[in-house]
Amino acid sequence: MKRETTIINEVAAFIRKEISNSRYKSGQHIKESEIAKILNISRVPVREAFRILQSEGYIEVIANRGSFVKRITFEYIKEMAVFYNLLAPVLLKNAIPNYTKRTYTKAYKILDIIDKCNNMNEIGYLLWDFAKVIYSPSKMNFILGLFDEIYMHNIRTLNELFVFKFTENYDTSPHRLFLKLCLQKKNDQAINAWMEHVQKVEKLTLKIKNSFKSNSK
């Protein structure tokens, strides 16, 4: 039973990553038989993995048509922004006092890698890693779990909406400013600077998504 659960979780993780990496795009039909063939397994664990992904919002099942990759809607992005703006400052207020030398070393190392990377898919995961570094010291595990879910969908958003925007390296200067202010013990300024950056990204995301929405009419 434990082995079956492990296989199901591994299948779900595989599909989740494929969706996040835009190998399966929004609205694309995704078949149990194809996944089973790729992974060389039966359709039973794939079916169970689909149920997990449906509950997480990655897949939607349409009667008499099958399973499809769920689209990231304009409304979802707006709701995600509300959630993030409310809780990110709370996490940071609790996290920053717990930063150690190791925290800064890990954070700067990630930013250095991003500076040399021009693959938006990889950058999406690196930004997720950076977020874990700056938020995790808060020890607010329930909220951190919700943020993990948001960031997984953010990777999809980056791939679907931003890939054509970043023709050059991703700008990490807002992240470095945040760390600099934290090192200077200017915690409130650091949080304000970080949230200003987040809100700029949100506005750009909504602008791009809205233009896609208008063009599809």
C-alpha atoms as an extended CHARMM CRD file, in Angstrom:
* protein
*
       217  EXT
         1         1  MET       CA              0.0000000000        0.0000000000        0.0000000000  PROA      1               0.0000000000
         2         2  LYS       CA              2.8320000000        2.3600000000        0.9060000000  PROA      2               0.0000000000
         3         3  ARG       CA              4.5470000000        1.5530000000       -2.3940000000  PROA      3               0.0000000000
         4         4  GLU       CA              1.3270000000        2.2850000000       -4.3180000000  PROA      4               0.0000000000
         5         5  THR       CA              0.9960000000        5.6450000000       -2.5630000000  PROA      5               0.0000000000
         6         6  THR       CA              4.6100000000        6.4570000000       -3.3980000000  PROA      6               0.0000000000
         7         7  ILE       CA              4.0650000000        5.6480000000       -7.0830000000  PROA      7               0.0000000000
         8         8  ILE       CA              0.9110000000        7.7800000000       -7.1900000000  PROA      8               0.0000000000
         9         9  ASN       CA              2.7440000000       10.7250000000       -5.6020000000  PROA      9               0.0000000000
        10        10  GLU       CA              5.6510000000       10.3050000000       -8.0230000000  PROA      10              0.0000000000
        11        11  VAL       CA              3.2600000000       10.3010000000      -10.9840000000  PROA      11              0.0000000000
        12        12  ALA       CA              1.5010000000       13.4050000000       -9.6360000000  PROA      12              0.0000000000
        13        13  ALA       CA              4.8640000000       15.1370000000       -9.1440000000  PROA      13              0.0000000000
        14        14  PHE       CA              5.8980000000       14.2650000000      -12.7150000000  PROA      14              0.0000000000
        15        15  ILE       CA              2.6930000000       15.6270000000      -14.2520000000  PROA      15              0.0000000000
        16        16  ARG       CA              2.7440000000       18.6840000000      -11.9910000000  PROA      16              0.0000000000
        17        17  LYS       CA              6.2500000000       19.5330000000      -13.1530000000  PROA      17              0.0000000000
        18        18  GLU       CA              5.3740000000       18.9360000000      -16.8110000000  PROA      18              0.0000000000
        19        19  ILE       CA              2.4420000000       21.3420000000      -16.4540000000  PROA      19              0.0000000000
        20        20  SER       CA              4.5540000000       23.9090000000      -14.5950000000  PROA      20              0.0000000000
        21        21  ASN       CA              7.1980000000       23.6870000000      -17.3130000000  PROA      21              0.0000000000
        22        22  SER       CA              4.5010000000       24.2400000000      -19.9650000000  PROA      22              0.0000000000
        23        23  ARG       CA              5.1790000000       20.8950000000      -21.6250000000  PROA      23              0.0000000000
        24        24  TYR       CA              1.4830000000       20.3740000000      -21.0840000000  PROA      24              0.0000000000
        25        25  LYS       CA             -0.0910000000       23.7300000000      -21.8500000000  PROA      25              0.0000000000
        26        26  SER       CA             -3.2840000000       25.3050000000      -20.5270000000  PROA      26              0.0000000000
        27        27  GLY       CA             -6.3330000000       23.7270000000      -22.1370000000  PROA      27              0.0000000000
        28        28  GLN       CA             -4.3740000000       20.7560000000      -23.4890000000  PROA      28              0.0000000000
        29        29  HSD       CA             -6.0260000000       17.3350000000      -23.3950000000  PROA      29              0.0000000000
        30        30  ILE       CA             -4.0240000000       15.0400000000      -21.1200000000  PROA      30              0.0000000000
        31        31  LYS       CA             -4.6330000000       11.2870000000      -21.3230000000  PROA      31              0.0000000000
        32        32  GLU       CA             -4.0930000000        8.6080000000      -18.7050000000  PROA      32              0.0000000000
        33        33  SER       CA             -2.9230000000        6.1620000000      -21.3680000000  PROA      33              0.0000000000
        34        34  GLU       CA             -0.2060000000        8.5260000000      -22.6280000000  PROA      34              0.0000000000
        35        35  ILE       CA              1.1870000000        9.1830000000      -19.1410000000  PROA      35              0.0000000000
        36        36  ALA       CA              1.0970000000        5.4600000000      -18.3360000000  PROA      36              0.0000000000
        37        37  LYS       CA              3.0380000000        4.7160000000      -21.5270000000  PROA      37              0.0000000000
        38        38  ILE       CA              5.6540000000        7.4120000000      -20.8340000000  PROA      38              0.0000000000
        39        39  LEU       CA              6.2430000000        6.1470000000      -17.2910000000  PROA      39              0.0000000000
        40        40  ASN       CA              5.8410000000        2.4770000000      -18.2140000000  PROA      40              0.0000000000
        41        41  ILE       CA              3.2130000000        1.8290000000      -15.5440000000  PROA      41              0.0000000000
        42        42  SER       CA             -0.4590000000        0.8380000000      -15.4250000000  PROA      42              0.0000000000
        43        43  ARG       CA             -3.2160000000        3.4230000000      -15.7060000000  PROA      43              0.0000000000
        44        44  VAL       CA             -4.3970000000        2.8600000000      -12.1140000000  PROA      44              0.0000000000
        45        45  PRO       CA             -1.7980000000        5.0890000000      -10.3580000000  PROA      45              0.0000000000
        46        46  VAL       CA             -2.1300000000        7.6290000000      -13.1700000000  PROA      46              0.0000000000
        47        47  ARG       CA             -5.8760000000        7.8180000000      -12.5660000000  PROA      47              0.0000000000
        48        48  GLU       CA             -5.2850000000        8.3940000000       -8.8530000000  PROA      48              0.0000000000
        49        49  ALA       CA             -2.6450000000       11.0340000000       -9.6330000000  PROA      49              0.0000000000
        50        50  PHE       CA             -5.1650000000       12.8010000000      -11.8760000000  PROA      50              0.0000000000
        51        51  ARG       CA             -7.5790000000       12.9880000000       -8.9310000000  PROA      51              0.0000000000
        52        52  ILE       CA             -4.9020000000       14.6030000000       -6.7830000000  PROA      52              0.0000000000
        53        53  LEU       CA             -4.0740000000       17.1210000000       -9.5100000000  PROA      53              0.0000000000
        54        54  GLN       CA             -7.7530000000       17.8780000000      -10.0440000000  PROA      54              0.0000000000
        55        55  SER       CA             -8.1130000000       18.7060000000       -6.3390000000  PROA      55              0.0000000000
        56        56  GLU       CA             -5.0240000000       20.9340000000       -6.5580000000  PROA      56              0.0000000000
        57        57  GLY       CA             -6.3690000000       22.8410000000       -9.5540000000  PROA      57              0.0000000000
        58        58  TYR       CA             -3.9410000000       21.5840000000      -12.1910000000  PROA      58              0.0000000000
        59        59  ILE       CA             -6.4110000000       19.4380000000      -14.0960000000  PROA      59              0.0000000000
        60        60  GLU       CA            -10.1030000000       19.7830000000      -14.8230000000  PROA      60              0.0000000000
        61        61  VAL       CA            -12.3540000000       16.9320000000      -15.9160000000  PROA      61              0.0000000000
        62        62  ILE       CA            -14.9650000000       17.7170000000      -18.5510000000  PROA      62              0.0000000000
        63        63  ALA       CA            -17.8100000000       15.2150000000      -18.8740000000  PROA      63              0.0000000000
        64        64  ASN       CA            -17.6360000000       13.0590000000      -22.0170000000  PROA      64              0.0000000000
        65        65  ARG       CA            -14.4190000000       14.7820000000      -23.1040000000  PROA      65              0.0000000000
        66        66  GLY       CA            -11.7370000000       13.8200000000      -20.6080000000  PROA      66              0.0000000000
        67        67  SER       CA             -9.0620000000       15.5760000000      -18.5560000000  PROA      67              0.0000000000
        68        68  PHE       CA             -7.5190000000       18.9090000000      -19.5060000000  PROA      68              0.0000000000
        69        69  VAL       CA             -4.8280000000       21.1600000000      -18.0770000000  PROA      69              0.0000000000
        70        70  LYS       CA             -6.6850000000       23.8550000000      -16.1730000000  PROA      70              0.0000000000
        71        71  ARG       CA             -6.1920000000       27.3970000000      -17.4130000000  PROA      71              0.0000000000
        72        72  ILE       CA             -4.7310000000       30.1000000000      -15.1850000000  PROA      72              0.0000000000
        73        73  THR       CA             -7.4880000000       32.6910000000      -15.2150000000  PROA      73              0.0000000000
        74        74  PHE       CA             -7.3540000000       36.4560000000      -14.7800000000  PROA      74              0.0000000000
        75        75  GLU       CA             -9.5280000000       36.0590000000      -11.6820000000  PROA      75              0.0000000000
        76        76  TYR       CA             -7.1670000000       33.4700000000      -10.1640000000  PROA      76              0.0000000000
        77        77  ILE       CA             -4.1970000000       35.8180000000      -10.5290000000  PROA      77              0.0000000000
        78        78  LYS       CA             -6.1300000000       38.6610000000       -8.8690000000  PROA      78              0.0000000000
        79        79  GLU       CA             -7.1680000000       36.4490000000       -5.9540000000  PROA      79              0.0000000000
        80        80  MET       CA             -3.6310000000       35.1180000000       -5.5990000000  PROA      80              0.0000000000
        81        81  ALA       CA             -2.3590000000       38.7020000000       -5.4250000000  PROA      81              0.0000000000
        82        82  VAL       CA             -4.7980000000       39.5410000000       -2.6120000000  PROA      82              0.0000000000
        83        83  PHE       CA             -3.7040000000       36.4770000000       -0.6440000000  PROA      83              0.0000000000
        84        84  TYR       CA             -0.0060000000       37.1640000000       -1.1830000000  PROA      84              0.0000000000
        85        85  ASN       CA             -0.2120000000       40.8390000000       -0.2640000000  PROA      85              0.0000000000
        86        86  LEU       CA             -1.9950000000       40.0350000000        2.9950000000  PROA      86              0.0000000000
        87        87  LEU       CA              0.2760000000       37.2440000000        4.2030000000  PROA      87              0.0000000000
        88        88  ALA       CA              3.7460000000       37.9250000000        2.7770000000  PROA      88              0.0000000000
        89        89  PRO       CA              4.4080000000       40.8700000000        5.1570000000  PROA      89              0.0000000000
        90        90  VAL       CA              3.3080000000       38.7170000000        8.1140000000  PROA      90              0.0000000000
        91        91  LEU       CA              5.7210000000       35.9460000000        7.1450000000  PROA      91              0.0000000000
        92        92  LEU       CA              8.5910000000       38.3680000000        6.5890000000  PROA      92              0.0000000000
        93        93  LYS       CA              7.9920000000       40.1930000000        9.8680000000  PROA      93              0.0000000000
        94        94  ASN       CA              8.4070000000       36.8650000000       11.6650000000  PROA      94              0.0000000000
        95        95  ALA       CA             11.1700000000       35.5390000000        9.4020000000  PROA      95              0.0000000000
        96        96  ILE       CA             13.6900000000       38.3910000000        9.1350000000  PROA      96              0.0000000000
        97        97  PRO       CA             14.7130000000       38.4260000000       12.8350000000  PROA      97              0.0000000000
        98        98  ASN       CA             15.5990000000       34.7340000000       12.4460000000  PROA      98              0.0000000000
        99        99  TYR       CA             17.8970000000       35.1970000000        9.4460000000  PROA      99              0.0000000000
       100       100  THR       CA             21.4050000000       33.8470000000        9.9710000000  PROA      100             0.0000000000
       101       101  LYS       CA             24.6360000000       34.0980000000        8.0200000000  PROA      101             0.0000000000
       102       102  ARG       CA             23.6380000000       30.8450000000        6.3160000000  PROA      102             0.0000000000
       103       103  THR       CA             20.3150000000       32.3870000000        5.2340000000  PROA      103             0.0000000000
       104       104  TYR       CA             22.0860000000       35.2160000000        3.4200000000  PROA      104             0.0000000000
       105       105  THR       CA             24.6840000000       32.8890000000        1.9070000000  PROA      105             0.0000000000
       106       106  LYS       CA             21.9600000000       30.6580000000        0.4470000000  PROA      106             0.0000000000
       107       107  ALA       CA             19.9200000000       33.6280000000       -0.7880000000  PROA      107             0.0000000000
       108       108  TYR       CA             22.8430000000       35.3250000000       -2.5450000000  PROA      108             0.0000000000
       109       109  LYS       CA             23.9670000000       32.0360000000       -4.0770000000  PROA      109             0.0000000000
       110       110  ILE       CA             20.5350000000       31.5820000000       -5.6720000000  PROA      110             0.0000000000
       111       111  LEU       CA             20.5590000000       35.1580000000       -6.9990000000  PROA      111             0.0000000000
       112       112  ASP       CA             24.0220000000       34.6540000000       -8.4980000000  PROA      112             0.0000000000
       113       113  ILE       CA             22.7310000000       31.6000000000      -10.3670000000  PROA      113             0.0000000000
       114       114  ILE       CA             19.6870000000       33.5410000000      -11.6100000000  PROA      114             0.0000000000
       115       115  ASP       CA             21.9580000000       36.3230000000      -12.8910000000  PROA      115             0.0000000000
       116       116  LYS       CA             23.6800000000       33.8240000000      -15.1810000000  PROA      116             0.0000000000
       117       117  CYS       CA             20.5030000000       32.0630000000      -16.3040000000  PROA      117             0.0000000000
       118       118  ASN       CA             18.3570000000       32.9420000000      -19.3220000000  PROA      118             0.0000000000
       119       119  ASN       CA             15.9410000000       30.0120000000      -19.0990000000  PROA      119             0.0000000000
       120       120  MET       CA             12.6550000000       31.2890000000      -17.6790000000  PROA      120             0.0000000000
       121       121  ASN       CA             11.5850000000       27.8330000000      -16.6060000000  PROA      121             0.0000000000
       122       122  GLU       CA             14.7310000000       27.3710000000      -14.5090000000  PROA      122             0.0000000000
       123       123  ILE       CA             14.4340000000       30.9130000000      -13.1600000000  PROA      123             0.0000000000
       124       124  GLY       CA             10.8940000000       30.1590000000      -12.0020000000  PROA      124             0.0000000000
       125       125  TYR       CA             12.1430000000       27.3230000000       -9.8150000000  PROA      125             0.0000000000
       126       126  LEU       CA             15.0900000000       29.3900000000       -8.5800000000  PROA      126             0.0000000000
       127       127  LEU       CA             12.7210000000       32.1850000000       -7.5280000000  PROA      127             0.0000000000
       128       128  TRP       CA             10.7200000000       29.5690000000       -5.6650000000  PROA      128             0.0000000000
       129       129  ASP       CA             13.9270000000       28.4560000000       -3.9220000000  PROA      129             0.0000000000
       130       130  PHE       CA             14.6980000000       32.0850000000       -3.0290000000  PROA      130             0.0000000000
       131       131  ALA       CA             11.2050000000       32.5180000000       -1.5940000000  PROA      131             0.0000000000
       132       132  LYS       CA             11.6630000000       29.4400000000        0.5870000000  PROA      132             0.0000000000
       133       133  VAL       CA             14.9140000000       30.8730000000        1.9350000000  PROA      133             0.0000000000
       134       134  ILE       CA             13.4350000000       34.2420000000        2.9180000000  PROA      134             0.0000000000
       135       135  TYR       CA             10.0640000000       32.9840000000        4.2060000000  PROA      135             0.0000000000
       136       136  SER       CA             10.9340000000       29.6710000000        5.9100000000  PROA      136             0.0000000000
       137       137  PRO       CA             12.6190000000       31.2050000000        9.0010000000  PROA      137             0.0000000000
       138       138  SER       CA              9.1620000000       32.4820000000       10.0210000000  PROA      138             0.0000000000
       139       139  LYS       CA              8.3350000000       28.9240000000       11.1860000000  PROA      139             0.0000000000
       140       140  MET       CA              4.6840000000       29.5920000000       10.2490000000  PROA      140             0.0000000000
       141       141  ASN       CA              4.3020000000       26.1910000000        8.6360000000  PROA      141             0.0000000000
       142       142  PHE       CA              0.6290000000       26.3300000000        7.6640000000  PROA      142             0.0000000000
       143       143  ILE       CA              1.0180000000       29.5980000000        5.7570000000  PROA      143             0.0000000000
       144       144  LEU       CA              4.2980000000       28.3710000000        4.2680000000  PROA      144             0.0000000000
       145       145  GLY       CA              2.4450000000       25.3550000000        2.8940000000  PROA      145             0.0000000000
       146       146  LEU       CA             -0.0660000000       27.6390000000        1.1940000000  PROA      146             0.0000000000
       147       147  PHE       CA              2.7830000000       29.7140000000       -0.2350000000  PROA      147             0.0000000000
       148       148  ASP       CA              4.3440000000       26.5740000000       -1.6950000000  PROA      148             0.0000000000
       149       149  GLU       CA              1.1160000000       25.9800000000       -3.6050000000  PROA      149             0.0000000000
       150       150  ILE       CA              1.0460000000       29.5760000000       -4.8470000000  PROA      150             0.0000000000
       151       151  TYR       CA              4.6340000000       29.4260000000       -6.0600000000  PROA      151             0.0000000000
       152       152  MET       CA              4.0270000000       26.2170000000       -7.9930000000  PROA      152             0.0000000000
       153       153  HSD       CA              1.2560000000       27.9940000000       -9.9080000000  PROA      153             0.0000000000
       154       154  ASN       CA              3.4670000000       31.0770000000      -10.2170000000  PROA      154             0.0000000000
       155       155  ILE       CA              5.9600000000       28.9880000000      -12.1740000000  PROA      155             0.0000000000
       156       156  ARG       CA              3.1700000000       28.2010000000      -14.6340000000  PROA      156             0.0000000000
       157       157  THR       CA              2.3340000000       31.8960000000      -14.7950000000  PROA      157             0.0000000000
       158       158  LEU       CA              5.9500000000       32.8240000000      -15.4850000000  PROA      158             0.0000000000
       159       159  ASN       CA              6.1850000000       30.2730000000      -18.2750000000  PROA      159             0.0000000000
       160       160  GLU       CA              2.8670000000       31.1570000000      -19.8690000000  PROA      160             0.0000000000
       161       161  LEU       CA              2.9270000000       34.9320000000      -19.5220000000  PROA      161             0.0000000000
       162       162  PHE       CA              6.4880000000       36.1970000000      -19.0310000000  PROA      162             0.0000000000
       163       163  VAL       CA              8.6410000000       34.0800000000      -21.2890000000  PROA      163             0.0000000000
       164       164  PHE       CA              8.5140000000       36.6450000000      -24.0870000000  PROA      164             0.0000000000
       165       165  LYS       CA              9.1630000000       39.5530000000      -21.7010000000  PROA      165             0.0000000000
       166       166  PHE       CA             12.5750000000       38.5360000000      -20.4300000000  PROA      166             0.0000000000
       167       167  THR       CA             14.8240000000       38.6220000000      -23.4660000000  PROA      167             0.0000000000
       168       168  GLU       CA             17.7560000000       39.4220000000      -21.2080000000  PROA      168             0.0000000000
       169       169  ASN       CA             18.7220000000       38.1460000000      -17.7680000000  PROA      169             0.0000000000
       170       170  TYR       CA             16.1440000000       38.4040000000      -15.0140000000  PROA      170             0.0000000000
       171       171  ASP       CA             16.6430000000       41.4960000000      -12.8360000000  PROA      171             0.0000000000
       172       172  THR       CA             17.5510000000       40.4630000000       -9.2850000000  PROA      172             0.0000000000
       173       173  SER       CA             18.2070000000       43.9970000000       -8.0170000000  PROA      173             0.0000000000
       174       174  PRO       CA             14.9230000000       44.1340000000       -5.9910000000  PROA      174             0.0000000000
       175       175  HSD       CA             15.8900000000       40.8730000000       -4.2750000000  PROA      175             0.0000000000
       176       176  ARG       CA             19.3710000000       42.1940000000       -3.4980000000  PROA      176             0.0000000000
       177       177  LEU       CA             17.9410000000       45.4480000000       -2.1370000000  PROA      177             0.0000000000
       178       178  PHE       CA             15.6910000000       43.4310000000        0.1690000000  PROA      178             0.0000000000
       179       179  LEU       CA             18.6490000000       41.4400000000        1.5140000000  PROA      179             0.0000000000
       180       180  LYS       CA             20.7660000000       44.5760000000        1.8940000000  PROA      180             0.0000000000
       181       181  LEU       CA             18.0980000000       46.2920000000        3.9990000000  PROA      181             0.0000000000
       182       182  CYS       CA             17.6980000000       43.1560000000        6.1220000000  PROA      182             0.0000000000
       183       183  LEU       CA             21.4520000000       43.0860000000        6.7680000000  PROA      183             0.0000000000
       184       184  GLN       CA             21.2250000000       46.7350000000        7.8330000000  PROA      184             0.0000000000
       185       185  LYS       CA             18.4670000000       45.7660000000       10.3070000000  PROA      185             0.0000000000
       186       186  LYS       CA             16.0110000000       47.9860000000        8.4320000000  PROA      186             0.0000000000
       187       187  ASN       CA             13.3160000000       45.3430000000        8.5700000000  PROA      187             0.0000000000
       188       188  ASP       CA             10.2890000000       47.5310000000        7.8590000000  PROA      188             0.0000000000
       189       189  GLN       CA             12.0240000000       49.1690000000        4.8910000000  PROA      189             0.0000000000
       190       190  ALA       CA             13.0140000000       45.7300000000        3.6100000000  PROA      190             0.0000000000
       191       191  ILE       CA              9.4270000000       44.4800000000        3.7760000000  PROA      191             0.0000000000
       192       192  ASN       CA              8.1110000000       47.6260000000        2.0690000000  PROA      192             0.0000000000
       193       193  ALA       CA             10.7160000000       47.3500000000       -0.7000000000  PROA      193             0.0000000000
       194       194  TRP       CA              9.9070000000       43.6820000000       -1.2310000000  PROA      194             0.0000000000
       195       195  MET       CA              6.1560000000       44.2450000000       -1.3730000000  PROA      195             0.0000000000
       196       196  GLU       CA              6.6490000000       47.1210000000       -3.8160000000  PROA      196             0.0000000000
       197       197  HSD       CA              8.5460000000       44.7110000000       -6.0810000000  PROA      197             0.0000000000
       198       198  VAL       CA              5.8540000000       42.0420000000       -5.6960000000  PROA      198             0.0000000000
       199       199  GLN       CA              3.1010000000       44.4950000000       -6.5930000000  PROA      199             0.0000000000
       200       200  LYS       CA              4.9640000000       45.6390000000       -9.7160000000  PROA      200             0.0000000000
       201       201  VAL       CA              5.2520000000       42.0290000000      -10.8530000000  PROA      201             0.0000000000
       202       202  GLU       CA              1.5580000000       41.4710000000      -10.1360000000  PROA      202             0.0000000000
       203       203  LYS       CA              0.5540000000       44.5200000000      -12.1870000000  PROA      203             0.0000000000
       204       204  LEU       CA              2.6940000000       43.3590000000      -15.1000000000  PROA      204             0.0000000000
       205       205  THR       CA              1.2400000000       39.8610000000      -14.8610000000  PROA      205             0.0000000000
       206       206  LEU       CA             -2.3260000000       41.1670000000      -14.8860000000  PROA      206             0.0000000000
       207       207  LYS       CA             -1.5410000000       43.5150000000      -17.7670000000  PROA      207             0.0000000000
       208       208  ILE       CA             -0.1240000000       40.6870000000      -19.8810000000  PROA      208             0.0000000000
       209       209  LYS       CA             -2.9240000000       38.2910000000      -18.9440000000  PROA      209             0.0000000000
       210       210  ASN       CA             -5.5250000000       40.9470000000      -19.7550000000  PROA      210             0.0000000000
       211       211  SER       CA             -3.9540000000       41.5460000000      -23.1690000000  PROA      211             0.0000000000
       212       212  PHE       CA             -4.0950000000       37.7840000000      -23.8410000000  PROA      212             0.0000000000
       213       213  LYS       CA             -7.7430000000       37.8170000000      -22.7610000000  PROA      213             0.0000000000
       214       214  SER       CA             -8.5560000000       40.7100000000      -25.1170000000  PROA      214             0.0000000000
       215       215  ASN       CA             -6.7160000000       39.1340000000      -28.0560000000  PROA      215             0.0000000000
       216       216  SER       CA             -8.5820000000       35.8570000000      -27.6250000000  PROA      216             0.0000000000
       217       217  LYS       CA            -11.9850000000       37.4960000000      -28.0840000000  PROA      217             0.0000000000
